[in-house]
């Protein structure tokens, strides 16, 4: 088993490296796909990168940093969601229970990923889910409805397609958001110049209402962009929400990677 996979899973309580087995593997357009299981945790791995983890004892528990911090999107209480990228259904599991009754649309281009999620991660999908095998770019060109929350979690192994940095793509997504609405992005950009360029573009497109959230123990960011006013109004309200959701994040970490006013308040709160 690839050492990077074991290192990722070893951070989970009760993980048994000696018992880790491969249940399924397939070569896909996105890379070499594996489903691994140690008896408790089941992981979807693409090109050696762990994309999803299911705790079979506690299925609703978020196991990876991005799924845990994605709960920030719950603050907007979305009732209609569009998700690009299925993986093993991690974000569906995390968001479905607290958003009972919400409509979920998920677009996934890879049939092998859809089959793996259905067979090996069964029971992780909300009953009100519409799952489409389609490229997200084609979907948003033809979509006639709007959503309270759009989630982008699209990877090809450890990398992301170049179109995920294109302004025209986010212009189309913004047109599909309700007001108020939220866009949640799991972003992996290693080059600082590209990250800065992307951040400036997104801040301009969403009138500076953008929150960058650093993910622990990796280079990824979760990004929340708000159409209209954010669901909170101050650093204090955000800190209370972080404590209520039991998220491992402090205001100081957000201040370090976001634009702030002179008094330390995050700039996205400004009118």
C-alpha positions in Angstrom: 0.0 0.0 0.0 1.3 3.5 -0.9 2.9 5.1 2.1 1.1 8.5 1.5 -2.2 6.7 1.9 -1.2 5.0 5.1 0.1 8.3 6.5 -3.2 10.1 5.8 -5.3 7.3 7.3 -2.9 6.9 10.3 -4.2 10.2 11.7 -7.6 8.6 12.3 -8.4 7.0 15.7 -8.4 3.2 15.6 -6.9 2.9 12.1 -5.3 -0.5 11.6 -2.5 -0.3 9.0 -1.8 -4.0 9.1 -5.4 -4.8 8.2 -5.6 -2.4 5.2 -6.7 -4.2 2.1 -7.7 -3.2 -1.4 -11.3 -4.0 -2.2 -11.4 -2.7 -5.7 -9.2 -1.0 -8.3 -9.8 0.4 -11.8 -8.0 2.6 -14.3 -10.1 5.6 -15.1 -9.8 8.9 -17.0 -9.1 10.6 -13.7 -6.3 8.1 -12.8 -5.8 4.8 -11.0 -8.8 4.3 -8.6 -8.6 2.2 -5.5 -11.1 1.4 -2.7 -9.2 0.5 0.5 -10.6 -0.8 3.8 -9.0 -1.6 7.2 -12.2 -3.0 8.8 -13.4 0.3 10.1 -12.3 3.0 7.6 -13.0 2.8 3.9 -11.1 5.1 1.6 -11.4 6.2 -2.0 -7.9 6.7 -3.4 -7.0 8.1 -6.9 -3.4 8.1 -8.0 -2.3 7.6 -4.4 -4.3 10.6 -3.1 -7.0 9.9 -0.5 -10.1 11.7 -1.7 -12.7 10.3 0.6 -12.9 8.4 3.9 -15.9 6.7 5.4 -15.9 5.8 9.1 -18.1 2.7 9.1 -18.8 2.9 12.8 -19.8 6.6 12.6 -20.8 7.3 9.0 -21.8 10.9 9.5 -18.4 11.8 11.1 -16.2 13.9 8.8 -12.8 12.2 8.6 -10.8 14.6 6.4 -10.0 18.3 7.1 -11.9 19.6 4.1 -15.1 17.7 5.0 -14.9 18.9 8.6 -14.4 22.6 7.8 -17.0 22.4 4.9 -19.6 22.6 7.7 -19.1 26.3 7.6 -21.5 26.3 4.7 -24.2 25.1 7.0 -24.3 28.6 8.5 -26.2 29.8 5.4 -28.9 27.0 5.9 -29.0 26.2 2.2 -32.1 24.3 0.9 -30.8 23.6 -2.6 -27.3 22.4 -3.3 -25.3 21.7 -6.4 -22.1 19.6 -5.9 -19.5 19.1 -8.6 -17.4 16.0 -7.8 -18.8 12.9 -5.9 -15.7 11.0 -4.6 -16.9 8.6 -2.0 -19.8 10.9 -1.0 -18.0 12.5 2.0 -19.6 15.9 1.6 -23.0 14.4 0.9 -22.8 12.5 4.2 -21.6 15.6 6.2 -24.2 18.0 4.8 -27.2 15.8 4.3 -28.2 15.1 8.0 -28.2 18.7 9.2 -29.9 19.8 6.0 -32.7 17.3 6.1 -35.3 18.1 3.4 -32.8 20.1 1.2 -32.5 19.2 -2.5 -29.1 17.8 -3.6 -27.8 17.7 -7.1 -24.5 16.1 -7.7 -22.6 16.1 -11.0 -19.8 13.6 -11.5 -18.2 12.9 -14.9 -16.5 9.6 -14.1 -18.7 6.4 -14.2 -16.1 4.4 -12.2 -16.3 6.9 -9.3 -20.1 6.7 -9.4 -20.0 2.9 -9.4 -17.5 2.9 -6.5 -19.6 5.2 -4.4 -22.7 3.2 -5.0 -21.1 -0.2 -4.3 -18.6 0.5 -1.6 -20.0 3.6 0.1 -23.6 2.6 0.2 -26.0 4.5 2.4 -24.0 7.7 2.2 -26.4 9.6 -0.1 -29.4 11.6 1.0 -32.7 10.3 -0.3 -33.4 13.7 -2.0 -30.3 13.3 -4.3 -30.3 13.7 -8.0 -27.0 12.2 -9.3 -25.9 13.0 -12.9 -23.1 11.5 -14.9 -22.0 14.7 -16.7 -19.2 17.2 -17.0 -19.9 20.2 -14.7 -19.0 22.6 -17.5 -21.7 21.1 -19.8 -24.2 21.0 -16.9 -23.9 24.7 -15.9 -24.3 25.8 -19.5 -27.7 24.1 -19.7 -28.9 24.4 -16.1 -32.1 26.5 -15.8 -32.4 26.7 -12.0 -30.5 28.3 -9.1 -29.0 27.0 -5.9 -28.4 28.3 -2.4 -25.0 26.5 -2.2 -22.7 25.3 -5.0 -19.8 23.0 -3.9 -16.7 22.4 -6.1 -14.7 19.3 -5.1 -13.2 18.3 -8.4 -9.8 16.5 -8.5 -7.8 14.4 -11.0 -5.7 12.5 -8.5 -3.9 15.2 -6.4 -4.3 17.9 -9.0 -7.2 20.0 -10.4 -8.3 20.8 -13.9 -7.1 24.2 -15.3 -10.6 25.4 -16.0 -11.2 25.6 -12.2 -9.1 28.7 -12.3 -10.9 30.4 -15.2 -12.9 33.5 -14.5 -15.5 32.6 -17.1 -16.3 29.4 -15.2 -17.0 31.3 -12.0 -19.1 33.9 -13.8 -21.4 31.0 -15.0 -21.5 29.6 -11.5 -22.4 32.9 -9.9 -25.3 33.2 -12.3 -26.6 29.9 -10.8 -26.5 31.2 -7.2 -29.5 32.5 -5.4 -29.2 35.7 -3.4 -28.1 35.1 -0.7 -26.0 32.2 -1.8 -22.7 30.5 -1.2 -20.0 29.0 -3.4 -17.7 26.5 -1.6 -14.4 25.5 -3.3 -11.8 22.9 -2.2 -8.8 24.4 -3.9 -5.3 22.9 -4.3 -3.0 25.5 -6.0 0.7 25.1 -5.1 2.0 28.2 -7.0 1.6 31.4 -4.9 1.3 33.6 -8.0 -1.6 31.6 -9.3 -3.3 31.5 -5.9 -3.0 35.3 -5.6 -4.3 35.8 -9.1 -7.2 33.5 -8.4 -8.0 35.2 -5.1 -8.1 38.7 -6.6 -10.4 37.5 -9.4 -12.8 35.8 -7.0 -12.8 38.9 -4.6 -13.7 41.1 -7.5 -16.4 38.8 -8.9 -18.0 38.4 -5.4 -17.6 42.0 -4.2 -14.9 41.1 -1.7 -17.2 38.7 0.1 -14.7 35.8 0.1 -13.3 33.8 3.0 -10.1 31.7 2.7 -9.9 28.9 5.2 -6.5 27.1 5.5 -6.7 23.3 5.8 -4.5 21.8 8.5 -1.6 19.6 7.5 -1.9 20.2 3.7 -1.6 23.1 1.2 -5.3 23.2 0.3 -7.7 26.0 1.0 -11.4 25.9 1.4 -12.9 29.0 -0.1 -16.3 30.4 0.7 -17.6 33.1 -1.7 -20.9 34.8 -0.9 -23.5 36.1 -3.2 -25.1 38.9 -1.2 -24.5 39.3 2.5 -22.7 36.5 4.4 -24.8 34.7 7.1 -22.7 36.3 9.8 -21.7 39.9 10.5 -18.5 39.9 12.6 -15.4 38.0 13.8 -17.2 37.5 17.1 -20.2 35.8 15.5 -17.9 33.6 13.4 -15.9 32.6 16.5 -19.1 31.6 18.2 -20.1 29.6 15.1 -16.8 27.8 15.0 -17.2 26.8 18.7 -20.8 25.6 18.1 -19.8 23.5 15.2 -16.7 22.3 17.1 -14.4 23.1 14.2 -10.6 23.2 14.8 -10.1 26.8 13.5 -9.4 30.1 15.2 -10.0 33.6 14.0 -6.3 34.3 14.1 -5.7 31.6 11.4 -8.3 33.3 9.2 -6.8 36.8 9.8 -3.4 35.5 8.6 -4.7 34.5 5.1 -7.6 37.0 4.6 -7.7 40.8 4.1 -8.7 42.5 7.3 -9.6 46.0 8.5 -7.3 48.0 10.8 -9.2 46.6 13.8 -8.7 43.0 12.7 -12.3 42.4 11.5 -12.4 40.4 8.3 -13.0 42.6 5.3 -15.8 40.4 3.9 -18.1 41.8 6.7 -17.8 45.4 5.2 -20.8 46.9 3.4 
